[in-house]
Amino acid sequence: MTDDDGWQRVAAREDIKPGVVFAANLAGSPIALTEIDGEIFAVNDTCTHEFALLSEGFLEGEEIECPLHQARFNMRDGRCLMGPATQDLDSYEVKVAGRDVLVRAKPST
């Protein structure tokens, strides 16, 4: 359910952990979330090079690597860091409300 400001609950706070990618759904689209330095970040879960779920890839620090062709992206802002992908991921605003993790349905990039 999305509120009037575009915020949608996507997970419980305890589901999001440092060093782990959590796959969720935002308004019908797959997103990936993780905690970095106590803050939660959300990006599109689909590699921009070829269809692959990044949540099935490898997370090292704040970089996620696509399981298909090893493209790398920054989880903080979706920047493409290494090819073969050349396009950034959409990134989303995240807030915690009590025990809920909310993501704004409109990308911030």
KEVEXTI-11984 format. One line per field, with one value per residue: residue number from 1; residue in one letter; x, y, z of N, C-alpha, C in turn. Coordinates in nm, 2 decimals. Layout:
BEGIN
num	(NUM  ...)
residu	(A  ...)
npx	(X  ...)
npy	(Y  ...)
npz	(Z  ...)
capx	(X  ...)
capy	(Y  ...)
capz	(Z  ...)
cpx	(X  ...)
cpy	(Y  ...)
cpz	(Z  ...)
END
This chain:
BEGIN
num	(1  2  3  4  5  6  7  8  9  10  11  12  13  14  15  16  17  18  19  20  21  22  23  24  25  26  27  28  29  30  31  32  33  34  35  36  37  38  39  40  41  42  43  44  45  46  47  48  49  50  51  52  53  54  55  56  57  58  59  60  61  62  63  64  65  66  67  68  69  70  71  72  73  74  75  76  77  78  79  80  81  82  83  84  85  86  87  88  89  90  91  92  93  94  95  96  97  98  99  100  101  102  103  104  105  106  107  108  109)
residu	(M  T  D  D  D  G  W  Q  R  V  A  A  R  E  D  I  K  P  G  V  V  F  A  A  N  L  A  G  S  P  I  A  L  T  E  I  D  G  E  I  F  A  V  N  D  T  C  T  H  E  F  A  L  L  S  E  G  F  L  E  G  E  E  I  E  C  P  L  H  Q  A  R  F  N  M  R  D  G  R  C  L  M  G  P  A  T  Q  D  L  D  S  Y  E  V  K  V  A  G  R  D  V  L  V  R  A  K  P  S  T)
npx	(0.08  0.06  0.12  -0.02  0.20  0.36  0.51  0.59  0.55  0.80  0.94  1.02  1.20  1.39  1.45  1.64  1.98  2.33  2.57  2.41  2.19  1.86  1.57  1.29  0.96  0.84  0.58  0.52  0.77  1.09  1.31  1.63  1.76  1.98  2.18  2.40  2.66  2.47  2.26  1.98  1.96  1.82  1.78  1.71  1.65  1.72  1.97  2.12  2.24  2.18  1.90  1.91  1.88  2.00  2.01  2.07  2.33  2.66  2.76  2.99  3.11  2.99  2.93  2.76  2.76  2.67  2.53  2.55  2.72  2.91  2.89  2.92  2.77  2.70  2.55  2.46  2.38  2.32  2.50  2.67  2.96  3.13  3.16  3.01  2.78  2.65  2.47  2.33  2.16  1.82  1.77  1.63  1.45  1.46  1.30  1.27  1.00  0.90  0.89  0.89  1.01  1.01  0.98  1.01  0.80  0.87  1.16  1.47  1.67)
npy	(-0.12  0.22  0.54  0.88  1.04  0.88  0.69  0.35  0.06  -0.18  -0.37  -0.52  -0.36  -0.52  -0.70  -0.60  -0.60  -0.53  -0.59  -0.78  -0.84  -0.75  -0.86  -0.70  -0.57  -0.30  -0.11  -0.30  -0.34  -0.49  -0.43  -0.37  -0.38  -0.27  -0.24  0.01  0.14  0.19  0.31  0.27  0.17  0.18  0.04  -0.02  -0.36  -0.49  -0.56  -0.32  -0.39  -0.65  -0.87  -0.96  -1.04  -0.84  -0.88  -1.14  -1.14  -1.04  -0.88  -0.64  -0.44  -0.14  -0.19  -0.37  -0.67  -0.79  -1.11  -1.22  -1.10  -0.96  -0.68  -0.38  -0.19  0.10  0.07  0.28  0.50  0.40  0.43  0.32  0.13  -0.04  -0.20  -0.48  -0.31  0.02  0.20  0.37  0.25  0.30  0.48  0.50  0.69  0.62  0.55  0.49  0.39  0.34  0.00  -0.05  -0.04  0.20  0.30  0.55  0.56  0.68  0.70  0.85  0.92)
npz	(0.00  -0.09  0.04  0.03  -0.02  -0.16  -0.03  0.05  0.24  0.25  0.39  0.71  0.97  1.09  0.90  0.73  0.70  0.77  0.51  0.37  0.11  0.06  -0.10  -0.24  -0.32  -0.50  -0.58  -0.78  -0.90  -0.88  -0.61  -0.44  -0.12  0.14  0.44  0.52  0.71  0.92  0.79  0.56  0.22  -0.10  -0.43  -0.78  -0.85  -1.08  -1.31  -1.53  -1.76  -1.86  -1.81  -1.48  -1.14  -0.90  -0.63  -0.61  -0.65  -0.56  -0.26  -0.16  0.07  -0.01  -0.27  -0.52  -0.71  -1.02  -1.08  -1.33  -1.54  -1.40  -1.37  -1.18  -0.92  -0.71  -0.40  -0.25  -0.42  -0.67  -0.88  -1.17  -1.16  -1.29  -1.60  -1.78  -1.79  -1.85  -1.77  -1.49  -1.19  -1.08  -0.79  -0.46  -0.22  0.13  0.44  0.79  0.98  1.29  1.32  1.05  0.72  0.48  0.14  -0.10  -0.38  -0.62  -0.82  -0.70  -0.87)
capx	(0.00  0.13  0.04  -0.04  0.33  0.44  0.58  0.53  0.62  0.86  1.01  1.03  1.34  1.48  1.48  1.75  2.10  2.45  2.63  2.31  2.09  1.72  1.49  1.16  0.88  0.80  0.48  0.53  0.90  1.19  1.42  1.72  1.79  2.08  2.22  2.54  2.69  2.35  2.15  1.93  1.96  1.74  1.81  1.64  1.71  1.75  2.09  2.09  2.30  2.10  1.81  1.96  1.85  2.13  2.00  2.13  2.47  2.76  2.77  3.11  3.10  2.87  2.92  2.69  2.81  2.57  2.57  2.56  2.84  3.00  2.88  2.92  2.69  2.70  2.42  2.41  2.32  2.29  2.60  2.74  3.10  3.21  3.09  2.96  2.67  2.69  2.36  2.31  2.04  1.74  1.78  1.50  1.45  1.42  1.29  1.22  0.89  0.88  0.95  0.87  1.10  0.93  1.05  0.92  0.77  0.93  1.31  1.53  1.77)
capy	(0.00  0.34  0.66  1.00  1.10  0.79  0.60  0.22  -0.03  -0.29  -0.47  -0.49  -0.31  -0.63  -0.78  -0.54  -0.62  -0.49  -0.70  -0.87  -0.77  -0.79  -0.83  -0.65  -0.53  -0.16  -0.08  -0.39  -0.35  -0.54  -0.34  -0.44  -0.30  -0.31  -0.14  0.05  0.24  0.22  0.37  0.17  0.22  0.10  0.06  -0.12  -0.49  -0.55  -0.50  -0.24  -0.45  -0.76  -0.90  -1.04  -0.98  -0.80  -0.94  -1.27  -1.12  -1.04  -0.75  -0.62  -0.30  -0.07  -0.23  -0.50  -0.72  -0.86  -1.25  -1.27  -1.05  -0.89  -0.54  -0.34  -0.07  0.15  0.06  0.41  0.59  0.33  0.45  0.21  0.14  -0.12  -0.27  -0.43  -0.22  0.15  0.29  0.37  0.20  0.39  0.47  0.54  0.74  0.52  0.60  0.39  0.44  0.23  -0.12  -0.06  0.02  0.26  0.35  0.63  0.49  0.75  0.70  0.98  0.95)
capz	(0.00  -0.10  0.09  -0.06  -0.05  -0.24  0.05  0.06  0.32  0.17  0.47  0.85  0.99  1.13  0.78  0.66  0.78  0.70  0.44  0.31  0.02  0.08  -0.22  -0.21  -0.43  -0.48  -0.68  -0.89  -0.95  -0.78  -0.56  -0.35  0.00  0.23  0.54  0.51  0.82  0.99  0.70  0.46  0.09  -0.20  -0.57  -0.86  -0.83  -1.21  -1.37  -1.64  -1.88  -1.90  -1.70  -1.37  -1.01  -0.83  -0.50  -0.62  -0.68  -0.45  -0.20  -0.10  0.12  -0.06  -0.41  -0.55  -0.84  -1.09  -1.09  -1.47  -1.61  -1.30  -1.36  -1.04  -0.89  -0.58  -0.34  -0.19  -0.51  -0.80  -0.98  -1.24  -1.13  -1.38  -1.71  -1.91  -1.78  -1.86  -1.72  -1.35  -1.14  -1.01  -0.64  -0.40  -0.08  0.23  0.58  0.89  1.07  1.38  1.28  0.91  0.62  0.38  0.03  -0.19  -0.50  -0.73  -0.80  -0.67  -0.97)
cpx	(0.09  0.05  0.04  0.09  0.41  0.52  0.51  0.61  0.67  0.92  0.99  1.18  1.43  1.52  1.61  1.87  2.22  2.51  2.54  2.22  1.96  1.64  1.35  1.09  0.83  0.71  0.50  0.67  1.00  1.29  1.51  1.76  1.90  2.11  2.37  2.56  2.56  2.24  2.11  1.92  1.88  1.77  1.72  1.72  1.75  1.87  2.05  2.15  2.22  2.02  1.88  1.92  1.98  2.12  2.05  2.28  2.55  2.77  2.91  3.12  2.98  2.85  2.85  2.73  2.70  2.62  2.59  2.69  2.93  3.00  2.87  2.85  2.71  2.56  2.37  2.33  2.29  2.39  2.66  2.89  3.19  3.12  3.08  2.84  2.73  2.59  2.35  2.17  1.95  1.77  1.66  1.53  1.39  1.40  1.23  1.12  0.86  0.96  0.94  0.97  1.01  1.02  0.96  0.92  0.84  1.09  1.36  1.64  1.70)
cpy	(0.12  0.46  0.77  1.06  1.00  0.69  0.46  0.14  -0.15  -0.40  -0.43  -0.45  -0.42  -0.72  -0.73  -0.54  -0.58  -0.62  -0.80  -0.78  -0.83  -0.76  -0.80  -0.61  -0.39  -0.13  -0.17  -0.41  -0.41  -0.44  -0.43  -0.34  -0.36  -0.20  -0.11  0.16  0.28  0.28  0.26  0.24  0.12  0.14  -0.04  -0.25  -0.55  -0.48  -0.43  -0.29  -0.56  -0.81  -1.00  -0.97  -0.96  -0.86  -1.08  -1.27  -1.12  -0.90  -0.74  -0.47  -0.24  -0.10  -0.37  -0.54  -0.81  -1.01  -1.30  -1.23  -0.96  -0.74  -0.50  -0.21  -0.03  0.14  0.19  0.49  0.53  0.35  0.33  0.23  0.07  -0.19  -0.42  -0.33  -0.08  0.25  0.26  0.30  0.31  0.37  0.54  0.60  0.63  0.59  0.48  0.46  0.33  0.11  -0.15  0.02  0.07  0.31  0.43  0.57  0.55  0.74  0.84  1.01  0.95)
cpz	(0.00  -0.04  -0.01  -0.10  -0.13  -0.16  0.06  0.15  0.24  0.26  0.62  0.87  1.02  1.01  0.71  0.75  0.70  0.63  0.37  0.23  0.04  -0.04  -0.18  -0.34  -0.40  -0.60  -0.81  -0.95  -0.84  -0.74  -0.46  -0.24  0.08  0.33  0.53  0.62  0.89  0.91  0.60  0.33  0.00  -0.34  -0.65  -0.85  -0.96  -1.27  -1.50  -1.77  -1.94  -1.78  -1.60  -1.24  -0.94  -0.69  -0.50  -0.65  -0.55  -0.39  -0.13  -0.06  0.07  -0.21  -0.42  -0.70  -0.90  -1.11  -1.23  -1.54  -1.53  -1.31  -1.22  -1.03  -0.74  -0.52  -0.28  -0.29  -0.65  -0.91  -1.04  -1.22  -1.23  -1.48  -1.69  -1.90  -1.79  -1.80  -1.56  -1.31  -1.08  -0.86  -0.58  -0.26  0.01  0.36  0.66  0.97  1.16  1.34  1.12  0.83  0.51  0.27  -0.06  -0.33  -0.62  -0.71  -0.77  -0.77  -1.11)
END
